[in-house]
């Protein structure tokens, strides 16, 4: 496979903005697909960041609460253009999905049926399989350099996919293994020659950043509580989703069950069937899966805001849920990234992060297989025995249309004849035609 191109000069901010917008529009397939898309567009196609720097950033993001793909986009944007680059990259990663989710939420509450919408998005899911497999192969070839790394990746996959082990525990164990296995320090990659090492932030900068970030994050919560009272739905949403933002280690899947139970049974913001619809919509729209919180916030505001205009109340609820969920993501990157970048040459840290990188390959494999099963099969139950708890597809529910589209997308991508944009466009068109033909 040819090496990615190396820029001969710093990346223009305007060019970066165009790419971040494109990534935001095409970021289907959950975290595995989104990480795959960023790797392809930023590393493989443009060479803006080396594999080493990309994985270093991803390792840090995997340790944080919140959506790792959105945080990775923020980190890479910051790496290229500082704080303004991180703000633009992280915001554009969220914005298209948020707008789509708002539109779909309005359609759901207005017409009560979104089967047609899901049919339009069916082809995008199938094509994302090809992007995920391609990225998994690319990252695996570069990350699994030793026998210890390969064993770590396999162990992480088995622990997550087979036993449902807590994600933080898997990453912590990988880091401990890395500390016990000798490793060379990370060396400079020529592909990163255009990236300037960030200057060490001062203590005053850290204090100002923390103060401003906390004010932006919790300020609206305090204002809502003072203006509307602690029992108003907007205040409840701000407090609840603000807490969730700090405990979503391992991505959205780790807390979605708890969120669904609280939103449905405790707060009464939506019905069980509506929560299932929201998950289905979030899995088939661009942006992080945690945007399902925007859907939950919308329905809570639509039902209980009491503004006299239900749709307006729903939009308010969605924006509140989104704001308190994502502001901490930016803050964690801007505070931690300068420190993490300064430690790239530390031998012990390099060993720990290399082991985490191997574990991340296992994590990506687990997410990819989970995603593939739910795209290709209409019914996926659970098989539990001997301590195992794994998805068990009902083979009679295999979707031949999804399998055919996924296979064609894979051939188009691996042949090098199709970029990500044309691939998704053709797949979406094929999905619409197939669904229409099959009724």
C-alpha positions as CSV (number, residue, x, y, z in Angstrom):
1,X,0.0,0.0,0.0
2,X,1.5,3.4,-0.9
3,X,2.5,5.7,1.9
4,X,0.2,8.7,2.5
5,X,1.2,12.0,1.0
6,X,3.3,14.4,3.0
7,X,2.3,18.1,2.9
8,X,5.1,20.4,1.8
9,X,3.6,23.3,3.8
10,X,1.2,23.9,6.7
11,X,-2.4,23.0,6.0
12,X,-4.5,26.0,5.1
13,X,-7.3,26.7,7.6
14,X,-9.8,27.0,4.8
15,X,-8.9,23.6,3.4
16,X,-9.2,22.1,6.8
17,X,-12.6,23.6,7.4
18,X,-13.8,22.0,4.1
19,X,-12.6,18.6,5.2
20,X,-14.1,18.8,8.7
21,X,-17.4,19.7,7.1
22,X,-17.2,16.8,4.8
23,X,-16.3,14.5,7.6
24,X,-19.3,15.8,9.6
25,X,-21.6,15.1,6.7
26,X,-20.3,11.6,6.0
27,X,-19.6,10.4,9.6
28,X,-22.0,7.4,9.5
29,X,-21.5,4.1,11.2
30,X,-20.9,4.9,14.8
31,X,-17.4,5.4,16.4
32,X,-15.7,2.7,14.3
33,X,-16.9,4.1,11.0
34,X,-16.2,7.7,12.1
35,X,-12.7,6.9,13.2
36,X,-12.2,5.0,9.9
37,X,-13.4,8.0,7.9
38,X,-11.1,10.4,9.7
39,X,-8.1,8.2,9.3
40,X,-8.8,7.8,5.6
41,X,-9.4,11.5,4.9
42,X,-6.8,13.1,7.2
43,X,-4.0,10.4,7.2
44,X,-4.3,8.2,4.1
45,X,-5.5,10.7,1.5
46,X,-4.0,14.0,2.6
47,X,-1.1,13.1,5.0
48,X,-2.0,16.0,7.2
49,X,-1.2,13.8,10.3
50,X,1.0,10.7,10.5
51,X,-0.3,7.3,11.7
52,X,1.8,7.7,14.8
53,X,0.3,11.1,15.7
54,X,-3.3,10.0,14.8
55,X,-3.1,6.9,17.1
56,X,-1.4,9.0,19.8
57,X,-4.4,11.3,19.7
58,X,-6.9,8.5,19.5
59,X,-5.4,6.8,22.5
60,X,-5.9,9.9,24.7
61,X,-9.5,10.3,23.4
62,X,-10.3,6.7,24.3
63,X,-9.4,7.4,27.9
64,X,-11.9,10.3,28.2
65,X,-15.6,10.3,29.0
66,X,-17.7,11.3,26.0
67,X,-17.8,10.4,22.3
68,X,-14.2,9.5,21.3
69,X,-14.7,10.2,17.6
70,X,-15.9,13.8,18.2
71,X,-13.0,14.3,20.6
72,X,-10.6,12.9,18.1
73,X,-11.8,15.4,15.5
74,X,-11.4,18.2,18.0
75,X,-7.9,17.0,18.9
76,X,-6.8,16.8,15.3
77,X,-8.3,20.2,14.5
78,X,-6.4,21.6,17.5
79,X,-3.2,19.9,16.3
80,X,-3.4,21.6,12.9
81,X,-4.7,25.0,13.9
82,X,-4.8,25.4,17.6
83,X,-8.0,26.2,19.6
84,X,-9.9,27.7,16.6
85,X,-9.1,24.5,14.7
86,X,-10.4,22.3,17.5
87,X,-13.6,24.3,17.9
88,X,-14.3,24.2,14.2
89,X,-13.5,20.5,13.8
90,X,-15.4,19.4,16.8
91,X,-18.4,21.6,16.0
92,X,-18.7,20.6,12.4
93,X,-18.5,16.9,13.5
94,X,-21.6,17.5,15.6
95,X,-23.6,20.1,13.6
96,X,-24.8,18.1,10.6
97,X,-26.0,15.2,12.7
98,X,-27.7,17.5,15.1
99,X,-29.6,19.3,12.3
100,X,-30.6,15.9,10.8
101,X,-31.7,14.7,14.2
102,X,-33.8,17.8,14.8
103,X,-35.5,17.4,11.4
104,X,-36.2,13.7,12.0
105,X,-37.5,14.4,15.5
106,X,-40.0,16.9,14.1
107,X,-41.0,14.4,11.4
108,X,-41.5,11.6,14.0
109,X,-43.7,13.7,16.3
110,X,-45.6,15.3,13.4
111,X,-46.3,12.2,11.3
112,X,-45.5,9.3,13.7
113,X,-43.7,7.2,11.0
114,X,-40.1,7.2,9.9
115,X,-39.9,3.9,8.0
116,X,-39.4,5.8,4.7
117,X,-36.6,7.8,6.3
118,X,-34.8,4.7,7.5
119,X,-35.1,3.3,4.0
120,X,-33.2,6.2,2.6
121,X,-30.5,5.7,5.2
122,X,-30.3,1.9,4.7
123,X,-27.7,2.1,1.9
124,X,-25.4,4.4,3.9
125,X,-25.2,1.8,6.7
126,X,-24.3,-1.0,4.2
127,X,-21.5,1.2,2.7
128,X,-20.2,2.1,6.1
129,X,-19.3,-1.6,6.6
130,X,-16.7,-1.3,3.8
131,X,-15.2,1.9,5.4
132,X,-15.0,0.2,8.8
133,X,-13.3,-2.9,7.5
134,X,-10.8,-0.9,5.4
135,X,-9.8,1.3,8.4
136,X,-9.5,-1.7,10.7
137,X,-7.1,-3.4,8.3
138,X,-5.1,-0.1,7.9
139,X,-4.8,0.6,11.6
140,X,-4.2,-3.0,12.5
141,X,-1.2,-3.3,10.1
142,X,0.5,-0.3,11.6
143,X,-0.4,-0.8,15.3
144,X,0.1,-4.5,15.8
145,X,3.9,-4.6,15.4
146,X,4.8,-7.2,18.0
147,X,3.5,-10.4,19.4
148,X,2.6,-8.7,22.7
149,X,0.5,-6.1,20.8
150,X,-1.3,-8.8,18.8
151,X,-2.1,-10.7,22.0
152,X,-3.3,-7.5,23.6
153,X,-5.6,-6.7,20.7
154,X,-7.1,-10.2,20.8
155,X,-7.6,-10.1,24.5
156,X,-9.3,-6.7,24.3
157,X,-11.7,-8.0,21.6
158,X,-12.6,-11.1,23.6
159,X,-13.0,-9.2,26.8
160,X,-15.4,-6.6,25.3
161,X,-17.3,-8.7,22.7
162,X,-17.4,-12.0,24.6
163,X,-17.6,-11.0,28.2
164,X,-18.9,-7.4,28.2
165,X,-15.9,-6.3,30.3
166,X,-16.0,-2.6,31.3
167,X,-14.2,-0.5,28.8
168,X,-12.1,1.5,31.3
169,X,-10.8,-1.8,32.8
170,X,-9.7,-3.1,29.4
171,X,-7.8,0.1,28.6
172,X,-6.3,0.2,32.1
173,X,-5.1,-3.4,31.8
174,X,-3.6,-2.6,28.4
175,X,-1.7,0.3,29.8
176,X,-0.3,-1.9,32.6
177,X,0.8,-4.5,30.1
178,X,2.5,-1.8,28.1
179,X,4.4,-0.6,31.2
180,X,5.8,-4.1,31.8
181,X,6.9,-4.6,28.2
182,X,10.0,-2.6,27.0
183,X,9.3,-0.2,24.2
184,X,11.2,2.5,22.4
185,X,10.2,6.1,22.8
186,X,8.1,7.7,20.1
187,X,10.3,9.3,17.4
188,X,9.4,12.1,15.2
189,X,7.7,11.2,12.0
190,X,8.7,13.1,8.8
191,X,5.0,13.3,7.9
192,X,4.5,15.6,10.8
193,X,7.2,18.0,9.9
194,X,4.7,20.7,9.1
195,X,3.2,20.5,12.7
196,X,4.7,22.8,15.2
197,X,5.0,21.4,18.8
198,X,2.7,23.5,20.9
199,X,4.3,25.7,23.5
200,X,3.7,24.6,27.2
201,X,0.7,26.4,28.5
202,X,1.1,28.5,31.6
203,X,-0.7,27.9,34.9
204,X,-2.7,31.0,34.3
205,X,-3.8,29.7,30.9
206,X,-5.0,26.5,32.5
207,X,-7.0,28.3,35.2
208,X,-8.6,30.7,32.7
209,X,-9.5,27.8,30.4
210,X,-11.0,25.8,33.2
211,X,-13.0,28.8,34.5
212,X,-14.3,29.7,31.1
213,X,-15.2,26.1,30.2
214,X,-17.0,25.4,33.5
215,X,-18.9,28.7,33.1
216,X,-20.0,27.8,29.6
217,X,-20.9,24.3,30.6
218,X,-22.7,24.9,34.0
219,X,-23.8,28.5,33.5
220,X,-26.9,27.6,31.4
221,X,-27.8,25.1,34.1
222,X,-27.7,27.7,36.8
223,X,-29.7,30.2,34.7
224,X,-32.4,27.6,33.9
225,X,-32.7,26.5,37.5
226,X,-33.0,30.2,38.6
227,X,-35.5,31.2,35.9
228,X,-37.7,28.1,35.6
229,X,-37.2,26.2,38.9
230,X,-35.6,22.9,39.6
231,X,-38.6,20.8,38.4
232,X,-38.9,22.3,34.9
233,X,-38.1,19.8,32.2
234,X,-35.3,22.1,30.8
235,X,-33.6,22.2,34.2
236,X,-33.9,18.5,34.7
237,X,-32.5,17.8,31.2
238,X,-29.6,20.2,31.8
239,X,-28.6,18.5,35.1
240,X,-29.2,14.9,33.9
241,X,-27.3,15.2,30.6
242,X,-24.6,17.2,32.2
243,X,-23.9,14.4,34.6
244,X,-24.0,11.8,31.8
245,X,-21.4,13.8,29.9
246,X,-18.8,12.9,32.6
247,X,-19.5,9.2,33.0
248,X,-19.8,8.0,29.4
249,X,-16.5,6.1,29.3
250,X,-16.3,3.8,26.4
251,X,-18.7,5.7,24.2
252,X,-22.5,5.9,24.2
253,X,-23.2,2.2,24.4
254,X,-21.8,2.1,27.9
255,X,-24.6,4.3,29.3
256,X,-27.5,4.1,26.8
257,X,-29.4,1.5,28.9
258,X,-29.3,3.6,32.0
259,X,-30.2,6.8,30.0
260,X,-33.2,5.0,28.4
261,X,-34.4,3.7,31.8
262,X,-34.2,7.1,33.4
263,X,-35.7,9.0,30.5
264,X,-38.6,6.6,30.1
265,X,-39.4,5.4,33.6
266,X,-38.2,8.1,35.9
267,X,-38.7,11.4,34.0
268,X,-41.4,10.3,31.5
269,X,-39.9,12.3,28.7
270,X,-40.7,9.6,26.1
271,X,-42.2,6.2,25.6
272,X,-40.2,2.9,25.3
273,X,-41.0,2.6,21.6
274,X,-39.9,6.2,21.0
275,X,-36.6,5.4,22.7
276,X,-36.0,2.5,20.3
277,X,-36.9,4.8,17.4
278,X,-34.4,7.3,18.6
279,X,-31.6,4.7,18.8
280,X,-32.4,3.6,15.3
281,X,-32.3,7.2,14.0
282,X,-29.0,7.9,15.8
283,X,-27.4,4.8,14.3
284,X,-28.3,5.8,10.8
285,X,-27.5,9.5,10.8
286,X,-24.2,11.3,10.7
287,X,-22.4,12.3,13.9
288,X,-21.8,10.5,17.2
289,X,-24.4,8.0,18.5
290,X,-24.7,10.1,21.7
291,X,-26.7,12.6,19.6
292,X,-29.6,10.3,20.6
293,X,-29.6,12.5,23.7
294,X,-30.7,15.4,21.4
295,X,-33.7,13.3,20.4
296,X,-34.5,12.5,24.0
297,X,-34.2,16.1,24.9
298,X,-36.4,17.1,22.0
299,X,-39.3,14.8,23.0
300,X,-39.0,15.9,26.7
301,X,-39.2,19.5,25.7
302,X,-42.0,18.8,23.2
303,X,-44.1,17.1,25.8
304,X,-43.4,19.1,29.0
305,X,-41.8,22.5,28.2
306,X,-45.2,24.2,28.3
307,X,-44.2,27.0,25.8
308,X,-47.5,26.9,23.8
309,X,-45.6,25.7,20.7
310,X,-44.6,22.1,21.2
311,X,-42.1,22.0,18.3
312,X,-40.3,25.1,19.7
313,X,-40.3,23.5,23.1
314,X,-38.7,20.4,21.6
315,X,-36.0,22.3,19.8
316,X,-35.1,24.0,23.1
317,X,-34.9,20.6,24.8
318,X,-32.7,19.2,22.1
319,X,-30.3,22.2,22.2
320,X,-30.0,22.1,26.0
321,X,-29.2,18.3,25.9
322,X,-26.6,18.8,23.1
323,X,-24.9,21.8,24.8
324,X,-24.3,20.2,28.2
325,X,-23.3,16.9,26.6
326,X,-20.6,18.3,24.3
327,X,-19.1,21.4,26.0
328,X,-17.0,19.1,28.3
329,X,-15.6,17.3,25.3
330,X,-14.0,20.4,24.0
331,X,-12.7,21.4,27.5
332,X,-11.1,18.0,28.1
333,X,-9.2,18.2,24.8
334,X,-8.0,21.7,25.1
335,X,-6.8,21.1,28.7
336,X,-5.2,17.7,28.1
337,X,-3.9,17.8,24.5
338,X,-1.0,20.1,25.2
339,X,0.2,18.0,28.1
340,X,-0.3,14.7,26.1
341,X,1.7,16.1,23.1
342,X,4.6,17.1,25.3
343,X,4.9,13.5,26.6
344,X,5.2,11.9,23.1
345,X,8.9,11.2,23.7
346,X,8.5,9.7,27.1
347,X,9.6,6.0,26.9
348,X,7.3,4.6,29.6
349,X,4.3,6.6,28.3
350,X,5.2,5.4,24.7
351,X,5.1,1.8,25.9
352,X,1.7,2.3,27.7
353,X,0.2,4.1,24.7
354,X,1.5,1.5,22.2
355,X,-0.3,-1.2,24.3
356,X,-3.5,0.9,24.4
357,X,-3.2,1.3,20.6
358,X,-3.2,-2.4,20.3
359,X,-6.2,-2.7,22.6
360,X,-8.0,0.0,20.6
361,X,-7.7,-2.3,17.5
362,X,-9.5,-4.9,19.5
363,X,-12.1,-2.3,20.5
364,X,-12.6,-1.3,16.9
365,X,-12.9,-4.9,15.9
366,X,-15.6,-5.4,18.6
367,X,-17.5,-2.3,17.5
368,X,-17.2,-3.3,13.8
369,X,-18.5,-6.8,14.4
370,X,-21.4,-5.5,16.5
371,X,-22.2,-2.9,13.8
372,X,-22.0,-5.5,11.0
373,X,-24.3,-7.9,12.7
374,X,-27.0,-5.3,13.2
375,X,-26.8,-4.1,9.6
376,X,-26.8,-7.5,8.0
377,X,-29.4,-9.2,10.3
378,X,-32.9,-8.2,11.2
379,X,-32.8,-10.0,14.5
380,X,-29.8,-10.2,16.8
381,X,-30.4,-11.7,20.3
382,X,-27.9,-12.6,23.0
383,X,-26.3,-15.9,23.7
384,X,-25.2,-16.4,27.3
385,X,-23.3,-19.4,28.6
386,X,-20.1,-20.2,30.5
387,X,-19.7,-16.6,31.4
388,X,-20.0,-15.4,27.8
389,X,-22.5,-12.8,26.6
390,X,-22.3,-12.4,22.9
391,X,-24.7,-11.2,20.1
392,X,-26.3,-14.1,18.4
393,X,-27.8,-13.3,14.9
394,X,-30.8,-15.2,13.7
395,X,-29.5,-16.5,10.4
396,X,-32.9,-16.6,8.8
397,X,-33.1,-12.8,9.2
398,X,-30.1,-12.2,7.0
399,X,-30.8,-9.2,4.7
400,X,-29.5,-10.1,1.2
401,X,-29.8,-6.5,0.1
402,X,-27.5,-5.2,2.9
403,X,-25.1,-8.0,2.2
404,X,-25.0,-7.2,-1.5
405,X,-24.6,-3.5,-1.0
406,X,-21.9,-4.0,1.6
407,X,-19.9,-6.4,-0.7
408,X,-20.2,-4.0,-3.7
409,X,-19.1,-1.1,-1.5
410,X,-16.1,-3.1,-0.3
411,X,-15.0,-3.9,-3.9
412,X,-15.4,-0.2,-4.9
413,X,-13.4,1.0,-2.0
414,X,-10.6,-1.5,-2.1
415,X,-10.2,-1.0,-5.9
416,X,-9.3,2.6,-5.3
417,X,-11.9,3.8,-7.9
418,X,-14.3,5.4,-5.4
419,X,-13.8,8.0,-2.7
420,X,-15.8,8.0,0.4
421,X,-18.3,10.7,-0.9
422,X,-19.2,9.0,-4.2
423,X,-19.3,5.6,-2.4
424,X,-21.9,6.8,0.1
425,X,-23.9,8.5,-2.6
426,X,-24.0,5.5,-4.8
427,X,-24.8,3.2,-1.8
428,X,-27.7,5.5,-0.7
429,X,-29.1,5.5,-4.2
430,X,-28.8,1.7,-4.4
431,X,-30.5,1.4,-1.0
432,X,-33.4,3.5,-2.0
433,X,-33.9,1.5,-5.2
434,X,-33.5,-1.9,-3.5
435,X,-36.0,-1.0,-0.8
436,X,-38.5,0.2,-3.4
437,X,-38.0,-3.0,-5.4
438,X,-38.4,-5.3,-2.4
439,X,-41.4,-3.3,-1.0
